């Protein structure tokens, strides 16, 4: 009798696990471009997309007690403690952000601040895909510490800025 109860509990746990896995697949497959966009990040040494080069050598000068970077309209930014971009940035990281002037300024790998129509707040995540559809340019975003892309297609008018530097 005791063995039958144990097997029943194990069966129930396996069924619940399977049910939620299938449910998550179908929910997220509607929110992201396709299930293929669900990328796991194995530690396999594969080259990943990095932010594009926004700061050039000639824009940086150093002195005994100062570092100066010439940027057009830079903003110092701070981040919420969501863990979505761990380990790259966290709540005590200071960011330096600039405005992008055109869609051609944004590249896969850039860390971008955008206004999310789903959460009704600003989010800072990495661009993982850029494409065009009948409505024009869009980007797909994902936090470095997340398994799934952010919901929806991020349009140019939602982009607030591009993170060009992080100070720890």
C-alpha positions in Angstrom: 0.0 0.0 0.0 2.8 2.4 0.9 4.7 1.7 -2.3 1.5 2.3 -4.3 1.1 5.8 -2.7 4.7 6.7 -3.4 4.3 5.6 -7.1 1.1 7.7 -7.3 2.8 10.7 -5.9 5.7 10.4 -8.2 3.4 9.9 -11.2 1.4 13.0 -10.2 4.6 15.1 -9.9 5.8 13.9 -13.3 2.4 14.7 -14.8 2.4 18.2 -13.3 5.9 18.9 -14.5 5.0 17.8 -18.0 1.8 19.8 -18.0 3.5 23.0 -17.0 6.4 22.5 -19.4 4.0 22.0 -22.3 1.9 25.0 -21.2 5.0 27.2 -21.0 6.0 26.1 -24.5 2.7 27.1 -25.9 2.4 30.4 -24.0 5.9 31.6 -24.9 5.7 30.4 -28.5 2.9 32.9 -28.9 4.9 35.7 -27.2 8.2 35.3 -29.1 8.8 35.1 -32.8 8.9 31.3 -32.8 10.0 28.5 -30.4 13.3 28.7 -32.2 13.9 32.1 -30.5 14.0 30.3 -27.2 17.8 30.1 -26.7 19.6 28.4 -23.9 23.0 29.7 -23.0 25.3 26.7 -22.5 28.9 27.4 -21.4 30.3 26.0 -24.6 32.6 28.9 -25.6 30.5 29.9 -28.6 30.9 33.5 -29.7 27.8 35.6 -28.7 26.7 38.9 -30.1 28.3 41.8 -28.3 27.3 45.5 -28.3 28.4 47.4 -31.3 31.2 50.0 -31.1 29.7 53.2 -29.9 32.8 54.7 -28.3 35.9 55.2 -30.5 39.5 55.4 -29.2 39.8 59.1 -30.2 36.8 59.9 -28.0 38.5 58.7 -24.8 41.2 60.6 -22.9 42.8 59.9 -19.5 44.6 62.0 -16.9 46.0 61.2 -13.5 42.6 61.3 -11.8 40.1 61.4 -14.6 38.7 59.5 -17.6 36.8 61.5 -20.2 34.6 60.1 -22.9 33.2 62.4 -25.5 29.6 61.5 -26.2 26.6 63.3 -27.7 24.0 63.9 -24.9 25.0 61.1 -22.5 22.7 60.0 -19.7 23.8 58.3 -16.5 21.4 55.4 -15.9 20.6 53.1 -13.0 19.0 49.7 -13.1 16.3 47.9 -11.1 17.1 44.7 -9.2 15.3 42.3 -11.5 18.2 40.0 -12.2 17.2 39.8 -15.9 20.6 41.1 -17.1 22.8 39.3 -14.6 25.7 39.1 -14.5 26.3 42.0 -16.9 24.4 44.6 -14.9 22.5 44.8 -11.7 21.0 47.3 -9.3 24.3 49.0 -8.2 25.7 49.3 -11.7 25.8 52.8 -13.3 25.1 52.9 -17.0 26.0 55.4 -19.7 23.3 55.7 -22.3 23.0 57.7 -25.6 20.2 58.3 -28.0 20.2 56.3 -31.3 19.3 58.6 -34.2 18.2 55.9 -36.7 17.3 52.2 -36.9 20.6 51.6 -38.6 22.3 52.6 -35.3 20.8 49.6 -33.5 22.6 46.2 -33.9 22.1 42.7 -32.6 24.0 42.5 -29.3 23.3 46.1 -28.2 21.8 46.7 -24.8 18.8 48.9 -25.3 16.3 50.7 -23.1 12.8 50.6 -24.4 9.3 51.2 -23.2 7.4 47.9 -22.9 3.7 48.1 -23.9 3.2 44.8 -22.0 4.6 45.8 -18.6 4.0 49.6 -19.1 7.6 50.4 -17.9 11.1 50.8 -19.2 13.2 47.7 -19.7 16.9 47.4 -20.5 17.6 44.2 -22.4 19.8 43.0 -25.2 18.8 43.0 -28.9 18.7 39.4 -30.1 17.1 39.9 -33.5 16.3 42.7 -36.0 13.9 42.5 -38.9 11.2 44.3 -40.9 7.5 43.5 -41.3 4.5 45.3 -42.8 4.7 47.8 -39.9 8.4 48.5 -40.4 11.5 47.9 -38.3 11.4 45.9 -35.2 13.7 44.3 -32.7 13.3 41.2 -30.4 14.8 41.7 -26.9 15.9 39.3 -24.2 17.5 39.7 -20.8 20.9 37.9 -20.6 19.6 35.9 -17.6 16.3 34.9 -19.2 15.4 31.8 -21.3 12.8 33.5 -23.4 12.6 36.7 -25.5 10.5 39.6 -24.3 6.9 39.6 -25.5 6.1 41.4 -28.7 8.1 43.2 -31.4 9.8 46.3 -30.2 9.3 49.2 -32.6 11.6 52.1 -33.2 9.3 54.6 -31.4 9.7 52.5 -28.2 13.5 52.8 -28.1 14.7 55.3 -25.5 18.5 54.8 -25.7 21.4 52.5 -26.1 23.7 51.5 -23.2 27.3 52.4 -24.3 29.1 51.9 -21.0 28.8 50.2 -17.6 30.6 51.4 -14.4 30.8 49.0 -11.5 
